[in-house]
Amino acid sequence: MAESLVARFRTLPFEIRQYLLITGNYWAFTLTDGALRMLVVLHFHQLGYSPLEVALLFLFYEAFGVVTNLVGGWLGARLGLNRTMNLGLGLQIVALGMLMVPSAALSVPWVMAAQALSGIAKDLNKMSAKSAVKVLAPKDSANAGSALYRWVAILTGSKNALKGAGFFLGGALLTWIGFRGAVIAMAVMLVVVLGLSLLRLKADLGRGKRKPKFTEVFAKSRAINVLSAARCCLFAARDVWFVVALPVFLYDQHGWSYWTVGGLLAIWVIGYGGVQTQAPRLTGLVQGGPRTVTVFWALMLAGLPALLAMLPLAEVGWLVAGLLAFGVLFAINSSWHSYLIVHFARADGVSMDVGFYYMANAMGRLAGTVLSGWLYQVHGLSVCLWGSAALVAASALMALALPGQRHTA
């Protein structure tokens, strides 16, 4: 069976083989990234850390992502996306290694440093994968725009489905083999993936025809600047209630086990990823250019957390239903944004435009993560939800400055 699959893989066109290799690499990394986040949130809350202290453990993870996307995009254009992708895998292995120390040695500064490396690794890997799609996607057909959107949607959606599986895996491994055992198992898996990636991924993938200056990482395109600002608010709106507030609320207020919390968030992110793969069909229901489609779906999302904040959160059924509905609409928004950045990016040096955009994405996650811990600790989950609604509304307002011409997808 395995030999048959390998033989079929070798008969595929070169671009498809490279796309599948990149997607597999991205999948493996994302699985460990989701599991590690759930492990850290639940394990350190169990140790007595407050919600804000748990959020601060991710401070460097998100903050270093801001810098990494700028520098990583520039490095990808100069060195090749295969090298930046493999560097991300290697750094994640080092970060996991840092967390293998005995529990007594897991001080806050040590965990924050490990999370900083993990954040650098995640954004190098993600920037490389998203940029590579622009390089490998078909360009000759009349439906090149639609093909690009489908490739981006499949990569993004499948990645998020695996991230959801990672949440479940993190909760399960914490229950079965404990924090240290889970970290060791994930590191071993990534060592195998890195070896395959070094052997099979094309050298100089996405490398620019010239050596760009570092100052060129700052996007000069109005469309990319506007989209980046909207993306920043969009992801802050998700993380302000999803990252720390929701899992801690379910654990503390409803008495859910690690397994149950991890399982719910896993189902949410897997479903979210599944919706993303269908986003080209769903966004096609709204006729218009980038501005019209972006604003429409943002406004559809904005009212949902506000409505949820007014419902009785003591009834867990309302919370779960609202979470699932939020996931569907957020997935459509996220996938559409991911397509637009690849669509607007320059063909030569695509990683720099994508890196700048994901720098804004990381800034949104950073703000959302810190706000999630602080607002929940001081005001509770309802205020986190109101903050989410306000941030999505801000994203919609920013999107009004996007180009109005009809898109090609």
C-alpha positions, 0 to 999 in steps of 0.5 A, spaced: 500 500 500 505 504 501 509 503 495 503 504 491 502 511 494 509 513 493 509 511 486 503 515 485 506 521 488 512 520 483 507 521 477 504 527 479 506 534 476 512 537 480 508 543 482 503 538 485 508 534 489 512 540 492 505 543 494 503 536 497 510 536 501 509 543 503 502 542 506 504 535 509 510 539 513 505 545 515 500 539 517 505 536 522 508 543 525 501 545 526 499 539 530 504 540 535 503 547 535 496 546 537 497 541 542 503 545 545 498 551 546 493 547 550 498 543 554 501 550 556 494 553 558 491 547 562 498 545 565 500 551 568 493 553 570 493 547 574 499 549 577 495 555 580 497 560 575 492 566 574 488 567 567 493 573 566 499 569 568 497 564 563 496 569 557 503 572 559 506 565 558 504 567 550 507 574 550 513 572 547 510 567 542 506 572 539 511 578 540 516 575 536 511 573 531 511 580 529 518 581 528 519 574 525 514 575 519 518 581 517 525 578 517 522 571 515 519 574 509 525 578 507 530 571 508 525 567 504 526 572 498 533 572 499 535 564 501 529 560 499 522 558 502 524 551 503 530 554 508 525 558 512 520 552 512 526 547 515 528 553 520 522 553 523 521 546 524 528 546 527 526 551 532 520 548 534 524 542 536 529 546 540 523 549 543 520 543 545 526 540 548 527 546 552 520 544 555 523 537 557 526 539 563 523 537 570 517 541 572 521 544 578 525 547 572 519 550 568 520 557 571 516 563 568 522 566 564 524 559 561 517 557 559 516 564 556 523 563 552 521 557 549 514 560 547 518 565 544 522 560 540 516 556 538 513 563 536 518 564 531 518 557 528 510 557 527 511 564 523 517 562 519 513 555 517 506 559 516 509 564 512 513 559 508 507 555 506 503 561 504 508 564 500 510 558 496 502 557 494 503 563 490 509 560 487 507 554 485 499 555 483 497 555 476 498 561 472 497 560 465 489 558 465 484 563 464 481 560 471 488 562 475 485 566 480 480 561 482 485 556 482 490 560 487 484 561 491 482 554 492 489 552 493 490 557 499 483 555 502 485 548 502 492 549 505 489 554 510 483 550 512 486 543 512 492 547 517 486 549 522 483 542 522 490 539 524 490 545 529 484 543 532 486 536 532 492 538 536 488 541 541 485 535 542 491 531 542 494 536 547 488 535 552 489 527 551 496 527 552 496 531 558 491 526 561 495 520 558 502 521 559 503 528 562 506 534 560 513 532 559 511 525 556 507 529 551 513 534 549 518 528 548 513 525 543 512 531 539 519 532 538 520 526 536 515 526 530 518 533 528 525 530 527 522 525 522 518 530 518 524 535 518 529 529 515 524 528 510 523 535 508 530 536 508 531 531 503 525 532 498 523 539 498 526 543 492 532 548 494 531 555 492 523 555 492 520 562 492 527 565 492 527 572 488 531 574 482 534 579 486 537 580 493 532 585 496 533 590 501 531 589 508 527 596 508 523 593 502 519 588 507 514 594 509 509 594 504 508 599 499 501 597 496 495 601 499 491 594 499 496 590 503 496 595 508 489 596 509 488 588 509 493 588 514 490 592 519 483 589 518 487 582 519 490 585 525 483 587 528 480 580 526 484 576 529 485 580 536 477 579 535 478 571 535 483 571 541 480 576 546 475 570 548 478 564 545 485 563 547 485 564 555 478 566 557 474 560 554 478 554 556 479 557 563 471 559 563 469 552 562 474 549 566 473 553 572 465 555 571 463 549 568 467 544 571 470 541 565 475 536 565 482 537 560 479 532 556 473 535 555 475 542 554 481 540 549 475 536 545 471 542 544 476 546 542 479 541 537 472 540 534 471 547 533 478 548 530 477 542 525 470 545 523 473 551 522 478 548 518 473 544 514 469 551 513 475 554 510 476 549 505 469 551 502 470 558 503 471 559 495 464 557 494 461 561 500 464 568 498 462 567 491 455 568 494 456 575 495 457 579 488 462 584 488 470 586 489 474 585 495 471 591 498 464 589 498 466 581 500 470 583 505 466 588 509 459 584 508 462 578 511 466 582 517 459 585 518 456 578 519 461 576 524 461 582 528 454 581 531 455 574 533 459 575 539 455 581 541 449 577 541 452 571 545 455 576 550 447 578 552 445 571 553 446 567 559 453 564 559 451 559 565 447 555 560 453 552 556 449 550 551 448 557 548 455 558 549 457 552 545 452 554 539 455 561 539 462 558 539 460 554 533 456 559 529 462 564 530 467 559 528 463 558 521 463 566 520 470 567 522 473 561 518 469 565 511 473 571 513 479 568 515 480 564 508 477 570 504 483 574 507 488 569 506 486 569 499 486 576 498 493 577 501 496 572 496 492 575 490 495 582 492 502 580 493 508 581 488 510 575 484 517 577 485 518 577 493 511 574 495 514 572 501 515 580 503 508 582 502 506 575 506 510 576 511 508 584 512 501 581 512 502 576 517 506 581 522 499 584 522 496 578 524 501 576 529 500 583 532 492 582 533 494 575 536 498 578 541 493 584 543 488 579 543 491 574 547 493 579 553 486 582 553 483 575 553 487 574 560 486 581 563 479 582 561 477 575 563 480 576 570 478 583 571 471 583 568 469 576 566 467 572 559 462 577 557 466 583 556 471 579 552 465 578 547 463 585 547 471 586 546 471 581 540 464 585 537 468 591 537 474 589 534 470 585 528 467 592 527 473 596 526 476 590 521 469 592 517 471 599 517 478 598 515 476 594 509 472 600 506 478 602 504 480 596 500 480 596 492 473 596 489 474 592 483 471 585 482 476 580 483 478 574 478 476 568 483 
